[in-house]
Amino acid sequence: MKTGKTGEIRPAFPGVNGVVLALIAFAGFPIGDAIVKSAAGLWPAPAMAGLRFAIGAIGLATILWMREGRAGFSVGRPWLHAARGLALAVGTMTFFSAIFVMPLADAVAISFVNPIITALFSGWFLGERMRPAVWVATLIAFAGVLIMLRPNFANFGWVAVLPLISAVAMSTMIILNRMVSQQRSIWAAQFYIAFWAAVFLTMASLIGHFSLPSMQIETWPGWPLLWRCIVVACTATFFHIILYMATMRSSAAAIAPAVYIQMLVSGVISVVIFDDPMDLWAVFGAILIMASGLLIWRSSRSPLT
C-alpha cells in the first residue's frame, strides 16, 4: 500500500482486478462484526463503539499529521463533517447493539437494505432521477426485511428493528459523504468522521451511564475489551482502504454486487462460530434483500431501465 504526498492512495497490488479487491474487502468486514459480537456483556454498545472510533481517530490523526502536517486538519463546512460523524455514530451504536443480542447473519442481512434506502435518499435529497426499478426493488427489499424481522421481533422485541435504524443512518452517511467527497484527502475524510463519531458516541455513553442502568459502565476497559477494539479499528480501516483501491481499479457499478459476499461470510460465521443458524424464512428474506440490491445495480448500468 503506497501513498502520495497529497495524501491520496496510489494504486497498489499491480495486476489485481478491482472486483477481486472489493471481494477481499467485503469478505473481511464480518471479521470485525464477529469480534464485536464476542464482546457482548463486556461493555455497553455505545461505549465500545466510542472506544473503537477513538482508537481509530488517534491512528488516523497520526497518519494525517505525518502526511499533510497542520494543513491536513484545516477543513471547510465543519458542520457537514460533524453530521457525517453523527450518522456513523448512530449507525454503529445501533448495529453493535443489534449483534450483541441477535444472530449476526440476521442483523447483517437486515442492514443490507442500505442500498435501497440510499437510492431513495439520493432521489429525495440530491435530486437524482428515481428509476422505476428503484421502486420495485424497494418493495422487494422491505418484503425481505419484514420476513426477517418476523421471528426476530418475536424473540427480541423492538431490538430487532435496530439493524434497520442502522441502515437508515448509514445511508444518511453515504449521502453526506458524497457532499464532501471532493473537499479533502481520504485520510482527512476518514479522520474527521472517526473523530466526530467518537465524540458523539462518548456523549451517548455518558448520558446512558447516568440515566439507564443497562448502559452503566462499571469498570475501565480491560485487555479483553481493549484488544477487540484495537483489532476492529485496524481491520475496518484496512478493509476500507482496500475497498477504496478497488474503486480506483473498477467502477462503483462493477464492484457493487461484491458486497453480498459479506452476507455469505456473516452467515458462515453465525453458524460455525456462534451456533446461530438461519431458518428457511430468514434465508428467503435475505435472498429477497439481495435480489433487490442486484436489481438496483442492474438498473444503474442500463440506460433503458
C-alpha positions in Angstrom: 0.0 0.0 0.0 1.6 3.3 -1.1 0.6 6.9 -0.6 1.4 10.1 -2.4 2.4 13.4 -1.0 -1.1 14.7 -1.3 -2.5 12.0 1.0 -4.1 10.2 -1.9 -3.6 6.4 -2.1 -1.7 5.2 -5.1 -2.8 2.0 -6.8 -1.2 -1.0 -5.2 -1.3 -4.7 -5.8 -0.5 -4.3 -9.5 -2.4 -6.7 -11.7 -5.2 -7.3 -9.2 -8.6 -6.6 -10.6 -10.8 -4.1 -8.7 -13.6 -6.6 -8.3 -11.2 -9.0 -6.6 -10.1 -6.3 -4.2 -13.7 -5.5 -3.4 -14.4 -9.2 -2.7 -11.4 -9.2 -0.3 -12.7 -6.0 1.5 -16.3 -7.1 1.8 -15.3 -10.6 3.0 -13.1 -9.0 5.6 -15.7 -6.7 7.2 -17.6 -9.5 9.0 -14.4 -10.3 10.9 -14.8 -7.1 12.9 -18.6 -7.8 13.3 -17.7 -11.2 14.8 -15.1 -9.7 17.2 -17.7 -7.1 18.3 -20.3 -9.8 18.9 -17.8 -11.8 21.0 -17.5 -8.8 23.3 -21.2 -8.8 24.3 -21.5 -8.2 28.0 -18.1 -6.6 28.5 -19.2 -3.0 28.0 -22.3 -1.3 26.7 -22.5 -1.0 22.9 -22.2 2.9 22.7 -19.1 2.8 25.0 -17.4 0.1 23.0 -18.2 1.8 19.7 -16.9 5.1 21.1 -13.6 3.4 22.2 -13.3 1.8 18.8 -13.6 5.1 17.0 -11.4 6.9 19.5 -8.6 4.4 18.7 -9.2 4.8 15.0 -9.2 8.6 15.2 -5.9 8.6 17.0 -4.3 6.4 14.4 -5.7 8.4 11.5 -4.7 11.7 13.1 -1.1 10.4 13.4 -1.1 9.3 9.7 -2.7 12.6 8.6 -0.1 14.7 10.5 2.8 12.7 9.1 1.5 13.1 5.5 0.0 16.6 5.4 1.1 18.3 8.6 -1.1 21.0 10.2 -2.7 21.8 6.8 -4.4 18.4 6.8 -6.6 19.4 9.8 -8.0 22.5 8.2 -11.5 21.9 6.9 -14.4 23.8 5.4 -18.0 23.3 6.4 -17.2 21.6 9.7 -20.9 21.1 10.4 -21.1 18.7 7.5 -18.3 16.5 8.9 -20.0 16.6 12.3 -23.2 15.4 10.6 -21.2 12.5 9.0 -19.9 11.6 12.4 -23.3 11.7 14.0 -24.8 9.4 11.3 -21.9 7.0 11.7 -22.3 7.1 15.5 -26.0 6.2 15.3 -25.4 3.5 12.7 -22.6 1.9 14.6 -24.3 2.1 18.0 -27.5 0.5 16.8 -25.7 -2.2 14.8 -23.4 -3.1 17.7 -26.5 -3.2 20.0 -28.2 -5.5 17.5 -25.4 -8.0 17.1 -25.0 -8.2 20.8 -28.4 -9.9 21.1 -29.4 -11.0 17.6 -27.9 -13.7 15.3 -25.1 -12.0 13.3 -26.3 -13.2 9.9 -29.8 -11.8 10.6 -28.6 -8.4 11.7 -26.2 -8.1 8.7 -28.9 -9.2 6.2 -31.4 -6.7 7.5 -28.8 -3.9 7.3 -28.4 -4.7 3.7 -31.5 -2.7 2.9 -29.0 0.1 2.9 -28.5 0.4 -0.9 -32.3 0.7 -1.3 -32.6 3.5 1.3 -29.5 5.2 -0.3 -31.2 5.1 -3.7 -34.4 6.7 -2.2 -32.4 9.3 -0.3 -30.4 10.2 -3.5 -33.6 11.0 -5.3 -35.1 13.0 -2.4 -32.0 15.0 -1.2 -29.6 15.0 -4.2 -32.3 15.4 -6.9 -31.1 12.2 -8.7 -33.8 10.7 -11.0 -35.7 7.8 -9.5 -35.9 4.9 -11.9 -39.0 2.6 -11.8 -36.6 -0.2 -10.8 -35.8 1.6 -7.6 -39.5 1.5 -6.5 -39.8 -2.2 -7.5 -36.5 -3.0 -5.6 -37.8 -1.1 -2.6 -40.9 -3.2 -2.3 -38.9 -6.4 -2.7 -36.3 -5.3 -0.1 -38.8 -4.3 2.5 -40.7 -7.6 2.0 -37.5 -9.3 2.7 -36.9 -7.2 5.8 -40.4 -7.9 7.2 -39.9 -11.7 6.7 -36.5 -11.5 8.5 -38.0 -9.3 11.3 -40.8 -11.7 11.9 -39.0 -14.4 14.0 -36.5 -11.9 15.5 -39.3 -9.5 16.6 -41.0 -12.3 18.4 -37.7 -13.3 20.1 -36.1 -9.9 20.8 -38.9 -7.3 20.6 -38.1 -3.8 19.3 -34.4 -4.7 19.4 -34.9 -6.4 16.1 -35.6 -3.1 14.4 -32.0 -1.8 15.3 -30.4 -3.1 12.1 -33.0 -1.2 10.1 -32.2 2.0 12.0 -28.5 1.3 11.4 -29.2 1.0 7.6 -31.0 4.4 7.6 -28.2 6.0 9.5 -25.5 4.5 7.2 -27.5 5.6 4.1 -27.6 9.2 5.5 -23.8 9.0 6.0 -23.3 7.9 2.4 -25.3 10.9 1.1 -23.2 13.2 3.4 -20.0 11.5 2.2 -21.0 12.4 -1.4 -21.3 16.1 -0.4 -17.7 16.2 1.0 -16.1 13.7 -1.4 -14.1 16.4 -3.2 -13.1 18.5 -0.2 -10.2 16.7 1.4 -7.9 13.7 1.0 -9.1 10.2 2.0 -7.0 10.4 5.2 -8.6 13.7 6.3 -12.1 12.5 5.4 -11.6 9.3 7.4 -10.1 11.2 10.4 -12.9 13.7 10.7 -15.7 11.1 10.5 -13.9 8.9 13.1 -13.3 11.9 15.3 -16.9 13.1 15.3 -18.3 9.6 15.7 -16.1 9.2 18.8 -17.3 12.5 20.2 -21.0 11.7 19.7 -20.6 8.1 21.0 -18.8 9.3 24.1 -21.7 11.7 24.8 -24.2 8.9 24.3 -22.2 6.7 26.6 -22.1 9.3 29.4 -25.9 10.0 29.0 -26.6 6.3 29.1 -24.3 5.7 32.1 -26.1 8.3 34.3 -29.7 7.6 33.1 -30.0 3.9 32.1 -29.0 1.0 34.4 -28.4 -1.3 31.4 -25.8 1.2 30.0 -23.8 1.8 33.1 -20.0 1.5 32.7 -18.9 -0.4 35.8 -15.2 -0.9 35.1 -12.4 0.6 33.0 -11.8 -1.2 29.7 -9.7 -4.3 30.4 -7.4 -6.0 28.0 -10.2 -8.4 26.7 -12.1 -5.4 25.5 -9.2 -3.2 24.5 -7.6 -5.7 22.1 -11.0 -6.2 20.5 -11.4 -2.5 19.9 -7.9 -2.2 18.5 -8.3 -5.1 16.1 -11.8 -3.9 14.9 -10.4 -0.3 14.4 -7.4 -1.6 12.4 -9.2 -4.2 10.3 -12.1 -1.9 9.5 -9.7 0.9 8.4 -7.6 -1.6 6.4 -10.5 -3.1 4.5 -12.0 0.3 3.8 -8.7 1.3 2.2 -8.7 -1.9 0.2 -12.3 -1.0 -0.9 -11.1 2.5 -1.9 -8.4 1.0 -4.0 -11.0 -1.3 -5.6 -12.9 1.8 -6.8 -9.7 3.1 -8.3 -9.4 -0.1 -10.5 -13.1 -0.6 -11.3 -16.3 1.5 -11.4 -18.6 1.5 -8.4 -21.3 -0.2 -10.5 -18.9 -3.0 -11.4 -17.9 -3.8 -7.8 -21.4 -3.3 -6.2 -22.5 -6.9 -6.4 -19.4 -8.0 -4.5 -20.9 -6.5 -1.3 -23.1 -9.6 -1.0 -20.2 -11.8 -0.1 -20.3 -10.0 3.2 -23.8 -11.5 3.9 -22.5 -15.0 3.0 -19.4 -14.8 5.2 -21.5 -13.4 8.1 -23.9 -16.4 7.6 -21.0 -18.9 7.9 -19.6 -17.1 10.9 -23.0 -17.0 12.6 -23.5 -20.8 12.1 -20.0 -22.1 12.7 -18.7 -19.7 15.5 -21.9 -18.5 17.3 -24.2 -21.5 16.5 -27.0 -19.2 15.3 -28.2 -20.9 12.1 -30.7 -19.0 9.8 -34.1 -20.7 9.4 -35.6 -21.1 5.9 -37.7 -18.0 6.3 -34.7 -15.9 7.2 -32.8 -17.3 4.2 -35.7 -16.4 1.9 -35.9 -12.9 3.4 -32.1 -12.5 2.8 -32.5 -13.6 -0.8 -35.2 -11.0 -1.4 -32.9 -8.3 0.0 -30.0 -9.5 -2.2 -32.3 -9.6 -5.2 -33.4 -6.0 -4.6 -29.8 -4.8 -4.4 -28.9 -6.6 -7.6 -31.9 -5.0 -9.3 -30.7 -1.6 -8.3 -27.2 -2.5 -9.5 -28.5 -3.7 -12.9 -30.8 -0.7 -13.4 -27.8 1.7 -12.7 -25.9 0.0 -15.5 -28.7 0.0 -18.0 -29.8 3.3 -19.6 -33.0 1.6 -20.8 -34.4 0.7 -17.3 
